[in-house]
Each structure stands twice: as structure tokens, then as C-alpha cells.
């Protein structure tokens, strides 16, 4: 199964909509043009820090990099409903807190950022 490059594709769309080159995005975000190129093409994975730098440089919300196309909404709904059936045993808050307390601080912060993004995404 081929992995979709949602973040890279959205970065490209946002950049083009703003009329910017990859070089301009790189300069604004203090990243290399090669990194931006590889991120857009899916040859390189993003980091939380790099996405935050790009979002700040482009003045866009971080969540915009994770949005799926409108045509994919039905498949997302299917994925979520399938997930709900698999997770009939809801994970308790205590279990989540226990797991988070066992990981390094920077990893914990990474997961919290992802949870905040998920929360913001599902509000819409």
C-alpha cells in the first residue's frame, strides 16, 4: 500500500497559493531548499520542529498541513468508524497518563502537540 504524502502535498499547495518558491520557503523558515523539496516530494519525513518553523514562516496554522482533500472525506469517515469498532475497550485516562509519564519529555511534548492537532481537526 502506497503511503500518501498529505503534509508535503499541502505544503506545496500552500506555497504555490502564496506564490512562493521552495527557496523562499526555505529562507523564511531557516531550512534548506533540499529539505523543502524532499518534504514536498515525500522523500523525507517531517519533524514537529520543522513543520512549526514552516507554519510560522508562512503564517499558517500547523493543522493546515494535515488536511485531506474534500474527496477523501468519506474514506476518513470509514477509517474512523473502523477504528471505533476495533477499540471497543476505551483506553482509560490513567493508562494514557501512565504511558506518557514513562517517555522522555520531548517525546511527551510531541504527543501532546499531535493530540492538540487531532482535537482541532475533529472540531471542524
BALOBA-1460 file (C-alpha; in Angstrom, 3 decimals):
// residues 124
<rec num="1" residu="x" x="0.000" y="0.000" z="0.000"/>
<rec num="2" residu="x" x="1.469" y="3.323" z="-1.058"/>
<rec num="3" residu="x" x="1.677" y="5.951" z="1.664"/>
<rec num="4" residu="x" x="0.107" y="9.319" z="0.858"/>
<rec num="5" residu="x" x="2.182" y="12.440" z="1.241"/>
<rec num="6" residu="x" x="-0.519" y="14.650" z="2.726"/>
<rec num="7" residu="x" x="1.832" y="17.019" z="4.565"/>
<rec num="8" residu="x" x="4.155" y="17.505" z="1.591"/>
<rec num="9" residu="x" x="1.262" y="17.925" z="-0.818"/>
<rec num="10" residu="x" x="-0.386" y="20.504" z="1.407"/>
<rec num="11" residu="x" x="2.890" y="22.358" z="1.827"/>
<rec num="12" residu="x" x="3.224" y="22.533" z="-1.961"/>
<rec num="13" residu="x" x="-0.379" y="23.784" z="-2.355"/>
<rec num="14" residu="x" x="0.055" y="26.447" z="0.317"/>
<rec num="15" residu="x" x="3.418" y="27.554" z="-1.083"/>
<rec num="16" residu="x" x="2.090" y="27.822" z="-4.632"/>
<rec num="17" residu="x" x="-1.070" y="29.618" z="-3.498"/>
<rec num="18" residu="x" x="1.172" y="32.190" z="-1.827"/>
<rec num="19" residu="x" x="3.279" y="32.477" z="-4.992"/>
<rec num="20" residu="x" x="6.461" y="31.350" z="-3.250"/>
<rec num="21" residu="x" x="9.318" y="29.202" z="-4.477"/>
<rec num="22" residu="x" x="10.806" y="26.382" z="-2.438"/>
<rec num="23" residu="x" x="13.871" y="28.561" z="-1.966"/>
<rec num="24" residu="x" x="11.775" y="31.383" z="-0.498"/>
<rec num="25" residu="x" x="10.082" y="28.991" z="1.932"/>
<rec num="26" residu="x" x="13.493" y="27.626" z="2.903"/>
<rec num="27" residu="x" x="14.892" y="31.106" z="3.547"/>
<rec num="28" residu="x" x="11.871" y="32.181" z="5.574"/>
<rec num="29" residu="x" x="11.894" y="29.027" z="7.709"/>
<rec num="30" residu="x" x="15.686" y="28.688" z="8.135"/>
<rec num="31" residu="x" x="15.622" y="25.262" z="6.470"/>
<rec num="32" residu="x" x="17.411" y="24.112" z="3.333"/>
<rec num="33" residu="x" x="15.806" y="24.170" z="-0.082"/>
<rec num="34" residu="x" x="16.714" y="20.488" z="-0.406"/>
<rec num="35" residu="x" x="14.753" y="19.701" z="2.749"/>
<rec num="36" residu="x" x="11.683" y="21.548" z="1.438"/>
<rec num="37" residu="x" x="11.984" y="19.727" z="-1.914"/>
<rec num="38" residu="x" x="12.275" y="16.325" z="-0.236"/>
<rec num="39" residu="x" x="9.429" y="17.112" z="2.154"/>
<rec num="40" residu="x" x="7.106" y="18.081" z="-0.698"/>
<rec num="41" residu="x" x="8.027" y="15.015" z="-2.737"/>
<rec num="42" residu="x" x="7.633" y="12.633" z="0.202"/>
<rec num="43" residu="x" x="11.266" y="11.523" z="0.113"/>
<rec num="44" residu="x" x="11.841" y="12.861" z="3.603"/>
<rec num="45" residu="x" x="9.684" y="12.783" z="6.707"/>
<rec num="46" residu="x" x="8.858" y="15.953" z="8.593"/>
<rec num="47" residu="x" x="9.659" y="16.720" z="12.180"/>
<rec num="48" residu="x" x="7.487" y="18.651" z="14.578"/>
<rec num="49" residu="x" x="10.113" y="21.385" z="14.781"/>
<rec num="50" residu="x" x="10.473" y="21.766" z="11.005"/>
<rec num="51" residu="x" x="6.693" y="21.967" z="10.477"/>
<rec num="52" residu="x" x="6.410" y="24.555" z="13.222"/>
<rec num="53" residu="x" x="9.156" y="26.611" z="11.549"/>
<rec num="54" residu="x" x="7.444" y="26.390" z="8.148"/>
<rec num="55" residu="x" x="3.997" y="27.202" z="9.573"/>
<rec num="56" residu="x" x="5.390" y="30.234" z="11.376"/>
<rec num="57" residu="x" x="7.303" y="31.362" z="8.281"/>
<rec num="58" residu="x" x="4.188" y="31.076" z="6.093"/>
<rec num="59" residu="x" x="1.852" y="32.394" z="8.809"/>
<rec num="60" residu="x" x="-0.497" y="29.414" z="8.535"/>
<rec num="61" residu="x" x="-1.930" y="27.130" z="11.240"/>
<rec num="62" residu="x" x="0.001" y="23.893" z="11.677"/>
<rec num="63" residu="x" x="-3.196" y="21.890" z="11.142"/>
<rec num="64" residu="x" x="-3.346" y="23.083" z="7.510"/>
<rec num="65" residu="x" x="-0.510" y="20.685" z="6.645"/>
<rec num="66" residu="x" x="-2.604" y="17.689" z="7.766"/>
<rec num="67" residu="x" x="-5.888" y="18.411" z="5.992"/>
<rec num="68" residu="x" x="-7.069" y="15.840" z="3.491"/>
<rec num="69" residu="x" x="-8.740" y="16.747" z="0.194"/>
<rec num="70" residu="x" x="-12.520" y="17.105" z="0.262"/>
<rec num="71" residu="x" x="-12.847" y="13.997" z="-1.941"/>
<rec num="72" residu="x" x="-11.201" y="11.921" z="0.752"/>
<rec num="73" residu="x" x="-13.723" y="12.791" z="3.477"/>
<rec num="74" residu="x" x="-15.712" y="9.568" z="3.024"/>
<rec num="75" residu="x" x="-12.626" y="7.381" z="3.350"/>
<rec num="76" residu="x" x="-11.660" y="9.239" z="6.512"/>
<rec num="77" residu="x" x="-15.116" y="8.581" z="7.976"/>
<rec num="78" residu="x" x="-14.773" y="4.908" z="7.086"/>
<rec num="79" residu="x" x="-11.343" y="4.751" z="8.717"/>
<rec num="80" residu="x" x="-12.685" y="6.341" z="11.897"/>
<rec num="81" residu="x" x="-15.715" y="4.063" z="12.145"/>
<rec num="82" residu="x" x="-13.492" y="1.023" z="11.597"/>
<rec num="83" residu="x" x="-11.185" y="2.266" z="14.340"/>
<rec num="84" residu="x" x="-14.107" y="2.747" z="16.745"/>
<rec num="85" residu="x" x="-15.173" y="-0.879" z="16.286"/>
<rec num="86" residu="x" x="-11.654" y="-2.094" z="16.960"/>
<rec num="87" residu="x" x="-11.308" y="-0.016" z="20.086"/>
<rec num="88" residu="x" x="-14.442" y="-1.068" z="21.909"/>
<rec num="89" residu="x" x="-12.341" y="-1.176" z="25.067"/>
<rec num="90" residu="x" x="-11.708" y="2.516" z="25.533"/>
<rec num="91" residu="x" x="-8.276" y="3.379" z="26.839"/>
<rec num="92" residu="x" x="-8.532" y="4.896" z="30.268"/>
<rec num="93" residu="x" x="-7.073" y="8.268" z="31.152"/>
<rec num="94" residu="x" x="-4.971" y="6.590" z="33.814"/>
<rec num="95" residu="x" x="-3.404" y="4.272" z="31.240"/>
<rec num="96" residu="x" x="-2.614" y="7.164" z="28.908"/>
<rec num="97" residu="x" x="-1.083" y="9.196" z="31.720"/>
<rec num="98" residu="x" x="0.969" y="6.221" z="32.863"/>
<rec num="99" residu="x" x="2.320" y="5.676" z="29.362"/>
<rec num="100" residu="x" x="3.124" y="9.365" z="28.888"/>
<rec num="101" residu="x" x="4.926" y="9.536" z="32.212"/>
<rec num="102" residu="x" x="7.308" y="6.812" z="31.016"/>
<rec num="103" residu="x" x="8.524" y="8.585" z="27.874"/>
<rec num="104" residu="x" x="11.150" y="11.364" z="27.636"/>
<rec num="105" residu="x" x="9.889" y="14.948" z="27.985"/>
<rec num="106" residu="x" x="10.457" y="15.948" z="24.357"/>
<rec num="107" residu="x" x="8.575" y="12.883" z="23.116"/>
<rec num="108" residu="x" x="5.765" y="13.641" z="25.547"/>
<rec num="109" residu="x" x="5.580" y="17.184" z="24.138"/>
<rec num="110" residu="x" x="5.468" y="15.745" z="20.620"/>
<rec num="111" residu="x" x="2.485" y="13.540" z="21.508"/>
<rec num="112" residu="x" x="0.709" y="16.441" z="23.190"/>
<rec num="113" residu="x" x="1.137" y="18.527" z="20.046"/>
<rec num="114" residu="x" x="-0.304" y="15.703" z="17.957"/>
<rec num="115" residu="x" x="-3.264" y="15.358" z="20.331"/>
<rec num="116" residu="x" x="-3.920" y="19.113" z="20.134"/>
<rec num="117" residu="x" x="-3.875" y="18.912" z="16.331"/>
<rec num="118" residu="x" x="-6.271" y="15.972" z="16.379"/>
<rec num="119" residu="x" x="-8.606" y="17.828" z="18.723"/>
<rec num="120" residu="x" x="-8.569" y="20.895" z="16.461"/>
<rec num="121" residu="x" x="-9.103" y="18.723" z="13.366"/>
<rec num="122" residu="x" x="-12.113" y="16.882" z="14.779"/>
<rec num="123" residu="x" x="-13.772" y="20.114" z="15.949"/>
<rec num="124" residu="x" x="-14.259" y="21.101" z="12.307"/>
